[in-house]
């Protein structure tokens, strides 16, 4: 019996952890630590995408900001000031966010700004182990046809497939757990 339970645990571990996380059980043990300085960051996530993929970005903003757990998402259509330098806005958005979410579509890959956002996010996550890069791979991307920069990242790092049936659960599991910020907000009102 123990062997069966042991096998089931390792076979279904990620789904068990996601269920515990979604329902608020054992959060101290299953959520990844967020350092104190991350609580002071303005955004939970910066959403990097190609302007052609605005409809995808709006879907993410809606789901993350208005779901059961409310996240603060930074994205350029709403949060950047007109007339500001685009590279500076990208770097500031990455710096001020706990996560960088990249919507990796074929349009993003072909975009020079997309490449800049990708490289900047990789640099930021390599310099700060608490920042995390979440790459969401869309079905229109042919991984075998990618250039070496994108292909090597996808080969050595985990990413989410947009067509995964458990996509939203996995994405929310990768997002920061906001219990401390939410408790502070609730006690202030």
Phi and psi in degrees as GROMACS dihedral restraints (atoms count N, CA, C in turn):
[ dihedral_restraints ]
;  ai    aj    ak    al  type     phi  dphi    fc
    3     4     5     6     1   -60.8    20    10
    4     5     6     7     1   -39.5    20    10
    6     7     8     9     1   -64.3    20    10
    7     8     9    10     1   -39.8    20    10
    9    10    11    12     1   -65.0    20    10
   10    11    12    13     1   -45.6    20    10
   12    13    14    15     1   -63.1    20    10
   13    14    15    16     1   -40.8    20    10
   15    16    17    18     1   -61.5    20    10
   16    17    18    19     1   -45.4    20    10
   18    19    20    21     1   -63.1    20    10
   19    20    21    22     1   -45.4    20    10
   21    22    23    24     1   -62.5    20    10
   22    23    24    25     1   -39.8    20    10
   24    25    26    27     1   -59.3    20    10
   25    26    27    28     1   -50.1    20    10
   27    28    29    30     1   -72.2    20    10
   28    29    30    31     1   -28.3    20    10
   30    31    32    33     1   -72.2    20    10
   31    32    33    34     1   -35.7    20    10
   33    34    35    36     1  -115.3    20    10
   34    35    36    37     1    18.0    20    10
   36    37    38    39     1   -55.0    20    10
   37    38    39    40     1   -49.7    20    10
   39    40    41    42     1   -63.6    20    10
   40    41    42    43     1   -37.7    20    10
   42    43    44    45     1   -71.2    20    10
   43    44    45    46     1   -36.0    20    10
   45    46    47    48     1   -64.6    20    10
   46    47    48    49     1   -46.2    20    10
   48    49    50    51     1   -62.0    20    10
   49    50    51    52     1   -42.2    20    10
   51    52    53    54     1   -63.3    20    10
   52    53    54    55     1   -41.3    20    10
   54    55    56    57     1   -64.1    20    10
   55    56    57    58     1   -44.8    20    10
   57    58    59    60     1   -60.7    20    10
   58    59    60    61     1   -43.3    20    10
   60    61    62    63     1   -64.2    20    10
   61    62    63    64     1   -47.1    20    10
   63    64    65    66     1   -62.7    20    10
   64    65    66    67     1   -32.0    20    10
   66    67    68    69     1   -98.0    20    10
   67    68    69    70     1     3.6    20    10
   69    70    71    72     1    76.9    20    10
   70    71    72    73     1    22.1    20    10
   72    73    74    75     1   -96.2    20    10
   73    74    75    76     1   140.4    20    10
   75    76    77    78     1    54.3    20    10
   76    77    78    79     1    35.4    20    10
   78    79    80    81     1   -63.8    20    10
   79    80    81    82     1   -31.9    20    10
   81    82    83    84     1   -62.2    20    10
   82    83    84    85     1   -30.0    20    10
   84    85    86    87     1   -94.6    20    10
   85    86    87    88     1   -29.0    20    10
   87    88    89    90     1  -101.7    20    10
   88    89    90    91     1   -20.7    20    10
   90    91    92    93     1   -82.7    20    10
   91    92    93    94     1   143.6    20    10
   93    94    95    96     1   -73.7    20    10
   94    95    96    97     1   142.8    20    10
   96    97    98    99     1   -66.5    20    10
   97    98    99   100     1   139.8    20    10
   99   100   101   102     1  -113.0    20    10
  100   101   102   103     1   122.9    20    10
  102   103   104   105     1   -66.3    20    10
  103   104   105   106     1   157.5    20    10
  105   106   107   108     1   -55.6    20    10
  106   107   108   109     1   -38.4    20    10
  108   109   110   111     1   -67.5    20    10
  109   110   111   112     1   -22.6    20    10
  111   112   113   114     1   -67.6    20    10
  112   113   114   115     1   -25.3    20    10
  114   115   116   117     1   -66.9    20    10
  115   116   117   118     1   -23.1    20    10
  117   118   119   120     1   -87.4    20    10
  118   119   120   121     1    -7.2    20    10
  120   121   122   123     1   -68.5    20    10
  121   122   123   124     1   146.5    20    10
  123   124   125   126     1   -68.1    20    10
  124   125   126   127     1   -35.0    20    10
  126   127   128   129     1  -126.9    20    10
  127   128   129   130     1   148.0    20    10
  129   130   131   132     1   -75.7    20    10
  130   131   132   133     1   -33.8    20    10
  132   133   134   135     1  -152.6    20    10
  133   134   135   136     1   146.2    20    10
  135   136   137   138     1  -106.3    20    10
  136   137   138   139     1   127.5    20    10
  138   139   140   141     1   -99.1    20    10
  139   140   141   142     1   111.1    20    10
  141   142   143   144     1  -100.7    20    10
  142   143   144   145     1   126.8    20    10
  144   145   146   147     1  -157.3    20    10
  145   146   147   148     1   163.2    20    10
  147   148   149   150     1   -81.5    20    10
  148   149   150   151     1   143.0    20    10
  150   151   152   153     1   -57.1    20    10
  151   152   153   154     1   -26.6    20    10
  153   154   155   156     1   -66.6    20    10
  154   155   156   157     1   -24.9    20    10
  156   157   158   159     1   -97.1    20    10
  157   158   159   160     1    28.0    20    10
  159   160   161   162     1   -56.7    20    10
  160   161   162   163     1   -37.5    20    10
  162   163   164   165     1   -62.9    20    10
  163   164   165   166     1   -35.8    20    10
  165   166   167   168     1   -67.0    20    10
  166   167   168   169     1   -43.7    20    10
  168   169   170   171     1   -61.6    20    10
  169   170   171   172     1   -43.0    20    10
  171   172   173   174     1   -63.9    20    10
  172   173   174   175     1   -34.6    20    10
  174   175   176   177     1   -61.6    20    10
  175   176   177   178     1   -42.3    20    10
  177   178   179   180     1   -67.4    20    10
  178   179   180   181     1   -45.4    20    10
  180   181   182   183     1   -60.1    20    10
  181   182   183   184     1   -45.6    20    10
  183   184   185   186     1   -59.2    20    10
  184   185   186   187     1   -48.6    20    10
  186   187   188   189     1   -67.5    20    10
  187   188   189   190     1   -39.3    20    10
  189   190   191   192     1   -81.7    20    10
  190   191   192   193     1   -35.8    20    10
  192   193   194   195     1   -84.8    20    10
  193   194   195   196     1   -23.0    20    10
  195   196   197   198     1  -116.2    20    10
  196   197   198   199     1    10.7    20    10
  198   199   200   201     1   -80.6    20    10
  199   200   201   202     1  -173.8    20    10
  201   202   203   204     1   -59.9    20    10
  202   203   204   205     1   -38.8    20    10
  204   205   206   207     1  -102.7    20    10
  205   206   207   208     1   121.2    20    10
  207   208   209   210     1   -90.1    20    10
  208   209   210   211     1   122.5    20    10
  210   211   212   213     1  -110.5    20    10
  211   212   213   214     1   150.4    20    10
  213   214   215   216     1   -97.4    20    10
  214   215   216   217     1   109.6    20    10
  216   217   218   219     1  -106.4    20    10
  217   218   219   220     1   133.0    20    10
  219   220   221   222     1  -100.6    20    10
  220   221   222   223     1   127.6    20    10
  222   223   224   225     1  -147.8    20    10
  223   224   225   226     1   151.7    20    10
  225   226   227   228     1   -65.3    20    10
  226   227   228   229     1   -30.9    20    10
  228   229   230   231     1   -61.2    20    10
  229   230   231   232     1   -26.0    20    10
  231   232   233   234     1  -113.7    20    10
  232   233   234   235     1   -35.1    20    10
  234   235   236   237     1  -104.1    20    10
  235   236   237   238     1    -8.2    20    10
  237   238   239   240     1   -96.5    20    10
  238   239   240   241     1   143.3    20    10
  240   241   242   243     1   -81.0    20    10
  241   242   243   244     1   138.5    20    10
  243   244   245   246     1   -63.3    20    10
  244   245   246   247     1   139.9    20    10
  246   247   248   249     1    89.3    20    10
  247   248   249   250     1    -9.3    20    10
  249   250   251   252     1   -77.7    20    10
  250   251   252   253     1   156.5    20    10
  252   253   254   255     1   -67.3    20    10
  253   254   255   256     1   126.5    20    10
  255   256   257   258     1   -60.9    20    10
  256   257   258   259     1   -48.0    20    10
  258   259   260   261     1   -58.6    20    10
  259   260   261   262     1   -40.1    20    10
  261   262   263   264     1   -65.5    20    10
  262   263   264   265     1   -40.3    20    10
  264   265   266   267     1   -62.9    20    10
  265   266   267   268     1   -41.8    20    10
  267   268   269   270     1   -62.3    20    10
  268   269   270   271     1   -49.8    20    10
  270   271   272   273     1   -63.4    20    10
  271   272   273   274     1   -41.4    20    10
  273   274   275   276     1   -65.5    20    10
  274   275   276   277     1   -42.1    20    10
  276   277   278   279     1   -62.8    20    10
  277   278   279   280     1   -41.3    20    10
  279   280   281   282     1   -66.0    20    10
  280   281   282   283     1   -43.6    20    10
  282   283   284   285     1   -64.0    20    10
  283   284   285   286     1   -37.3    20    10
  285   286   287   288     1   -87.1    20    10
  286   287   288   289     1     7.5    20    10
  288   289   290   291     1  -122.5    20    10
  289   290   291   292     1   143.8    20    10
  291   292   293   294     1   -73.5    20    10
  292   293   294   295     1   -32.3    20    10
  294   295   296   297     1  -130.7    20    10
  295   296   297   298     1   151.1    20    10
  297   298   299   300     1  -117.8    20    10
  298   299   300   301     1   121.5    20    10
  300   301   302   303     1  -104.7    20    10
  301   302   303   304     1   122.5    20    10
  303   304   305   306     1  -108.2    20    10
  304   305   306   307     1   121.4    20    10
  306   307   308   309     1   -87.3    20    10
  307   308   309   310     1    93.9    20    10
  309   310   311   312     1   -86.5    20    10
  310   311   312   313     1    91.5    20    10
  312   313   314   315     1  -104.7    20    10
  313   314   315   316     1   173.7    20    10
  315   316   317   318     1   -64.0    20    10
  316   317   318   319     1   -36.1    20    10
  318   319   320   321     1   -64.4    20    10
  319   320   321   322     1   -39.6    20    10
  321   322   323   324     1   -61.8    20    10
  322   323   324   325     1   -45.3    20    10
  324   325   326   327     1   -62.0    20    10
  325   326   327   328     1   -37.2    20    10
  327   328   329   330     1   -80.2    20    10
  328   329   330   331     1    -8.9    20    10
  330   331   332   333     1   -88.5    20    10
  331   332   333   334     1   134.9    20    10
  333   334   335   336     1   -67.6    20    10
  334   335   336   337     1   -35.6    20    10
  336   337   338   339     1   -68.1    20    10
  337   338   339   340     1   -35.3    20    10
  339   340   341   342     1   -60.8    20    10
  340   341   342   343     1   -44.4    20    10
  342   343   344   345     1   -62.9    20    10
  343   344   345   346     1   -40.2    20    10
  345   346   347   348     1   -64.0    20    10
  346   347   348   349     1   -44.6    20    10
  348   349   350   351     1   -62.1    20    10
  349   350   351   352     1   -42.8    20    10
  351   352   353   354     1   -61.0    20    10
  352   353   354   355     1   -50.5    20    10
  354   355   356   357     1   -63.1    20    10
  355   356   357   358     1   -41.3    20    10
  357   358   359   360     1   -65.2    20    10
  358   359   360   361     1   -39.9    20    10
  360   361   362   363     1   -67.0    20    10
  361   362   363   364     1   -40.6    20    10
  363   364   365   366     1   -62.4    20    10
  364   365   366   367     1   -43.2    20    10
  366   367   368   369     1   -61.9    20    10
  367   368   369   370     1   -45.4    20    10
  369   370   371   372     1   -63.8    20    10
  370   371   372   373     1   -41.4    20    10
  372   373   374   375     1   -73.0    20    10
  373   374   375   376     1   -26.4    20    10
  375   376   377   378     1   -77.3    20    10
  376   377   378   379     1   -26.4    20    10
  378   379   380   381     1   -85.3    20    10
  379   380   381   382     1   -26.0    20    10
  381   382   383   384     1  -130.4    20    10
  382   383   384   385     1   108.3    20    10
  384   385   386   387     1   -66.0    20    10
  385   386   387   388     1   -15.1    20    10
  387   388   389   390     1   -87.6    20    10
  388   389   390   391     1   -17.9    20    10
  390   391   392   393     1   -79.0    20    10
  391   392   393   394     1   143.3    20    10
  393   394   395   396     1  -129.3    20    10
  394   395   396   397     1   142.7    20    10
  396   397   398   399     1  -104.7    20    10
  397   398   399   400     1   125.1    20    10
  399   400   401   402     1  -112.3    20    10
  400   401   402   403     1   110.6    20    10
  402   403   404   405     1   -98.7    20    10
  403   404   405   406     1   127.0    20    10
  405   406   407   408     1  -110.8    20    10
  406   407   408   409     1   113.2    20    10
  408   409   410   411     1   -92.3    20    10
  409   410   411   412     1   121.6    20    10
  411   412   413   414     1   -86.7    20    10
  412   413   414   415     1   153.9    20    10
  414   415   416   417     1   -61.9    20    10
  415   416   417   418     1   -22.1    20    10
  417   418   419   420     1   -76.1    20    10
  418   419   420   421     1    -4.6    20    10
  420   421   422   423     1   -91.5    20    10
  421   422   423   424     1   124.2    20    10
  423   424   425   426     1   -92.9    20    10
  424   425   426   427     1   103.6    20    10
  426   427   428   429     1   -58.3    20    10
  427   428   429   430     1   -37.4    20    10
  429   430   431   432     1   -66.0    20    10
  430   431   432   433     1   -24.0    20    10
  432   433   434   435     1   -92.8    20    10
  433   434   435   436     1    -1.5    20    10
  435   436   437   438     1   -69.7    20    10
  436   437   438   439     1   154.0    20    10
  438   439   440   441     1   -72.2    20    10
  439   440   441   442     1   171.4    20    10
  441   442   443   444     1   -62.6    20    10
  442   443   444   445     1   -33.5    20    10
  444   445   446   447     1   -62.0    20    10
  445   446   447   448     1   -52.4    20    10
  447   448   449   450     1   -68.9    20    10
  448   449   450   451     1   -43.3    20    10
  450   451   452   453     1   -62.8    20    10
  451   452   453   454     1   -42.5    20    10
  453   454   455   456     1   -67.8    20    10
  454   455   456   457     1   -35.8    20    10
  456   457   458   459     1   -62.2    20    10
  457   458   459   460     1   -47.5    20    10
  459   460   461   462     1   -67.1    20    10
  460   461   462   463     1   -26.7    20    10
  462   463   464   465     1   -72.5    20    10
  463   464   465   466     1   -36.5    20    10
  465   466   467   468     1  -106.3    20    10
  466   467   468   469     1     0.6    20    10
  468   469   470   471     1  -133.0    20    10
  469   470   471   472     1   154.4    20    10
  471   472   473   474     1   -80.0    20    10
  472   473   474   475     1   153.5    20    10
  474   475   476   477     1  -151.8    20    10
  475   476   477   478     1   166.5    20    10
  477   478   479   480     1  -104.1    20    10
  478   479   480   481     1   135.9    20    10
  480   481   482   483     1   -88.0    20    10
  481   482   483   484     1   129.4    20    10
  483   484   485   486     1   -64.2    20    10
  484   485   486   487     1   -27.1    20    10
  486   487   488   489     1   -91.5    20    10
  487   488   489   490     1    10.1    20    10
  489   490   491   492     1   -67.7    20    10
  490   491   492   493     1   131.8    20    10
  492   493   494   495     1   -63.1    20    10
  493   494   495   496     1   -21.7    20    10
  495   496   497   498     1  -104.4    20    10
  496   497   498   499     1    23.4    20    10
  498   499   500   501     1   -53.8    20    10
  499   500   501   502     1   -54.2    20    10
  501   502   503   504     1   -64.0    20    10
  502   503   504   505     1   -38.1    20    10
  504   505   506   507     1   -62.8    20    10
  505   506   507   508     1   -44.8    20    10
  507   508   509   510     1   -66.1    20    10
  508   509   510   511     1   -40.1    20    10
  510   511   512   513     1   -62.9    20    10
  511   512   513   514     1   -47.2    20    10
  513   514   515   516     1   -65.9    20    10
  514   515   516   517     1   -30.5    20    10
  516   517   518   519     1   -67.5    20    10
  517   518   519   520     1   -30.2    20    10
  519   520   521   522     1   -82.3    20    10
  520   521   522   523     1   -12.9    20    10
  522   523   524   525     1   -79.2    20    10
  523   524   525   526     1   160.6    20    10
  525   526   527   528     1   -67.0    20    10
  526   527   528   529     1   146.8    20    10
  528   529   530   531     1   -85.9    20    10
  529   530   531   532     1   124.1    20    10
  531   532   533   534     1  -100.1    20    10
  532   533   534   535     1    22.1    20    10
  534   535   536   537     1   -61.6    20    10
  535   536   537   538     1   -37.0    20    10
  537   538   539   540     1   -69.5    20    10
  538   539   540   541     1   -45.5    20    10
  540   541   542   543     1   -63.4    20    10
  541   542   543   544     1   -41.5    20    10
  543   544   545   546     1   -65.6    20    10
  544   545   546   547     1   -37.9    20    10
  546   547   548   549     1   -65.1    20    10
  547   548   549   550     1   -40.2    20    10
  549   550   551   552     1   -63.7    20    10
  550   551   552   553     1   -43.7    20    10
  552   553   554   555     1   -63.4    20    10
  553   554   555   556     1   -43.1    20    10
  555   556   557   558     1   -65.3    20    10
  556   557   558   559     1   -37.7    20    10
  558   559   560   561     1   -75.4    20    10
  559   560   561   562     1   -22.5    20    10
  561   562   563   564     1   -78.4    20    10
  562   563   564   565     1   -22.5    20    10
